[in-house]
Amino acid sequence: MRIVVCVKPVPLTVELDRTTARVDRTGPVGLAAVDEHAIETALRIRDSSEGAEVILLALTAATAFDSLRPGLAIGADRAVVIAGPEFEGSDLLGTSLALAEAARALAPDLLVFGASSSDGNGAMLWAAVAARLDLPVVSRAISAEVARGRVTATRQMEFGLDVVEADLPAVLAISGEIAAPRYPSFRDVIGAKKKTVEVLGLGSGIDVPAERVGAAGSRTTVLGIRETSPRGTRTIIRDEGDAHVQLAAFLRERRLL
Ligand SMILES: Cc1cc2nc3c(=O)[nH]c(=O)nc-3n(C[C@H](O)[C@H](O)[C@H](O)COP(=O)(O)OP(=O)(O)OC[C@H]3O[C@@H](n4cnc5c(N)ncnc54)[C@H](O)[C@@H]3O)c2cc1C
């Protein structure tokens, strides 16, 4: 069984670039916490199926390749990265097109996504990729297992829990806290440096028209960015055994109790 996990290296501090009105991606990047949970979920499914493999897939800048190493250190078998200046400025359409093209070639049984990354935050990509590949989607999964050619997941809904099944191949979008990622040993960290990171680009693995990716292929435009006004004064209650009393007094003063 082949499991592909789509992961996005995100800036460690999200700053907006006022000239381009985009997220500034020039600083250090790392895997989003939700994507580490997605990798852990994939590893657990792999470890319960003989001969299975986990591949990380990212559309990202060449400078971000090393941020995938922690995912390889905790056990992913290899990584495939789509990179190149042609992809810069890709909105949901271009991003989903490039990832779907790479995923089609990898032919996974299960394509795993995090719910929502900390920079794009649209929580739409898994649905868009699934639509392009005509695959069923199981979203908001808080647990998942694969057996007899099907993925079964428990979904966190506002009113309770759903248990949903889909035939493989399928897309699984996990909720944030599904599976705490394991810690790599020193040997795993060193071993990750030797794992393959295959690079695909426009015309080399991603054979789509240039005008359908990057800024050229984007059908949304960011018109402006602005900072939100700072929050009002905060009151921090330090608990020295009487926090409940202080909290009640605080609420009572404001006629909230
Ligand atoms: C006009 C415009 C320009 C943009 N330009 C850029 C840009 O230059 N660079 C950029 O990084 N983003 C850019 N974005 C943001 C980008 O389009 C979205 O982050 C992307 O489409 C993901 O969709 P999402 O927000 O629904 O998914 P998210 O909520 O961001 O992520 C959900 C899950 O999808 C997966 N995922 C998300 N992104 C990737 C990825 N790139 N590779 C693999 N897996 C992924 C992860 O599993 C993640 O947990 C731009 C957006 C707009 C509107």
The ligand as an SDF file (V2000), in Angstrom:
LIG
                    3D

 53 58  0  0  0  0  0  0  0  0999 V2000
   -3.5390   34.9570   -4.7530 C   0  0  0  0  0  0  0  0  0  0  0  0
   -2.8980   33.9190   -3.9130 C   0  0  0  0  0  0  0  0  0  0  0  0
   -1.5350   33.6480   -4.0440 C   0  0  0  0  0  0  0  0  0  0  0  0
   -0.9130   32.6620   -3.2520 C   0  0  0  0  0  0  0  0  0  0  0  0
    0.4210   32.4480   -3.3980 N   0  0  0  0  0  0  0  0  0  0  0  0
    1.0250   31.5090   -2.6500 C   0  0  0  0  0  0  0  0  0  0  0  0
    2.4310   31.2400   -2.7680 C   0  0  0  0  0  0  0  0  0  0  0  0
    3.1390   31.8770   -3.5630 O   0  0  0  0  0  0  0  0  0  0  0  0
    2.9850   30.2710   -1.9970 N   0  0  0  0  0  0  0  0  0  0  0  0
    2.2130   29.5520   -1.1100 C   0  0  0  0  0  0  0  0  0  0  0  0
    2.7570   28.6890   -0.4400 O   0  0  0  0  0  0  0  0  0  0  0  0
    0.9040   29.7770   -0.9630 N   0  0  0  0  0  0  0  0  0  0  0  0
    0.2980   30.7320   -1.7080 C   0  0  0  0  0  0  0  0  0  0  0  0
   -1.0290   30.9690   -1.5660 N   0  0  0  0  0  0  0  0  0  0  0  0
   -1.7840   30.1570   -0.6180 C   0  0  0  0  0  0  0  0  0  0  0  0
   -2.1410   28.8440   -1.3170 C   0  0  0  0  0  0  0  0  0  0  0  0
   -2.9180   29.0500   -2.4360 O   0  0  0  0  0  0  0  0  0  0  0  0
   -2.8940   27.9800   -0.3610 C   0  0  0  0  0  0  0  0  0  0  0  0
   -2.0850   27.8040    0.7740 O   0  0  0  0  0  0  0  0  0  0  0  0
   -3.1060   26.6140   -0.9820 C   0  0  0  0  0  0  0  0  0  0  0  0
   -3.9770   26.6940   -2.0520 O   0  0  0  0  0  0  0  0  0  0  0  0
   -3.6010   25.6620    0.0510 C   0  0  0  0  0  0  0  0  0  0  0  0
   -5.0240   25.6920    0.1190 O   0  0  0  0  0  0  0  0  0  0  0  0
   -5.7710   25.8000    1.5030 P   0  0  0  0  0  0  0  0  0  0  0  0
   -5.5050   27.1540    2.0830 O   0  0  0  0  0  0  0  0  0  0  0  0
   -7.1760   25.3830    1.2690 O   0  0  0  0  0  0  0  0  0  0  0  0
   -5.0910   24.6590    2.3510 O   0  0  0  0  0  0  0  0  0  0  0  0
   -4.4640   24.8380    3.7560 P   0  0  0  0  0  0  0  0  0  0  0  0
   -5.5290   25.1290    4.7600 O   0  0  0  0  0  0  0  0  0  0  0  0
   -3.3130   25.8020    3.6340 O   0  0  0  0  0  0  0  0  0  0  0  0
   -3.8330   23.4050    4.0200 O   0  0  0  0  0  0  0  0  0  0  0  0
   -4.5850   22.1980    4.2420 C   0  0  0  0  0  0  0  0  0  0  0  0
   -3.6620   21.0300    4.0860 C   0  0  0  0  0  0  0  0  0  0  0  0
   -3.2870   20.9280    2.7120 O   0  0  0  0  0  0  0  0  0  0  0  0
   -1.9180   20.5180    2.5990 C   0  0  0  0  0  0  0  0  0  0  0  0
   -1.1750   21.5440    1.8810 N   0  0  0  0  0  0  0  0  0  0  0  0
   -1.4190   22.8940    1.8490 C   0  0  0  0  0  0  0  0  0  0  0  0
   -0.5630   23.4930    1.0160 N   0  0  0  0  0  0  0  0  0  0  0  0
    0.2420   22.5210    0.5130 C   0  0  0  0  0  0  0  0  0  0  0  0
    1.3480   22.5200   -0.3780 C   0  0  0  0  0  0  0  0  0  0  0  0
    1.7930   23.6450   -0.9500 N   0  0  0  0  0  0  0  0  0  0  0  0
    1.9520   21.3310   -0.6630 N   0  0  0  0  0  0  0  0  0  0  0  0
    1.4990   20.1870   -0.1050 C   0  0  0  0  0  0  0  0  0  0  0  0
    0.4620   20.1240    0.7470 N   0  0  0  0  0  0  0  0  0  0  0  0
   -0.1500   21.2810    1.0500 C   0  0  0  0  0  0  0  0  0  0  0  0
   -1.4360   20.2670    4.0180 C   0  0  0  0  0  0  0  0  0  0  0  0
   -1.7360   18.9070    4.3500 O   0  0  0  0  0  0  0  0  0  0  0  0
   -2.3290   21.1680    4.8500 C   0  0  0  0  0  0  0  0  0  0  0  0
   -2.4160   20.7330    6.1830 O   0  0  0  0  0  0  0  0  0  0  0  0
   -1.6730   31.9410   -2.3240 C   0  0  0  0  0  0  0  0  0  0  0  0
   -3.0450   32.1810   -2.1880 C   0  0  0  0  0  0  0  0  0  0  0  0
   -3.6480   33.1610   -2.9540 C   0  0  0  0  0  0  0  0  0  0  0  0
   -5.1110   33.4160   -2.7850 C   0  0  0  0  0  0  0  0  0  0  0  0
  1  2  1  0
  2  3  1  0
  2 52  2  0
  3  4  2  0
  4  5  1  0
  4 50  1  0
  5  6  2  0
  6  7  1  0
  6 13  1  0
  7  8  2  0
  7  9  1  0
  9 10  1  0
 10 11  2  0
 10 12  1  0
 12 13  2  0
 13 14  1  0
 14 15  1  0
 14 50  1  0
 15 16  1  0
 16 17  1  0
 16 18  1  0
 18 19  1  0
 18 20  1  0
 20 21  1  0
 20 22  1  0
 22 23  1  0
 23 24  1  0
 24 25  2  0
 24 26  1  0
 24 27  1  0
 27 28  1  0
 28 29  2  0
 28 30  1  0
 28 31  1  0
 31 32  1  0
 32 33  1  0
 33 34  1  0
 33 48  1  0
 34 35  1  0
 35 36  1  0
 35 46  1  0
 36 37  1  0
 36 45  1  0
 37 38  2  0
 38 39  1  0
 39 40  1  0
 39 45  2  0
 40 41  1  0
 40 42  2  0
 42 43  1  0
 43 44  2  0
 44 45  1  0
 46 47  1  0
 46 48  1  0
 48 49  1  0
 50 51  2  0
 51 52  1  0
 52 53  1  0
M  END
$$$$
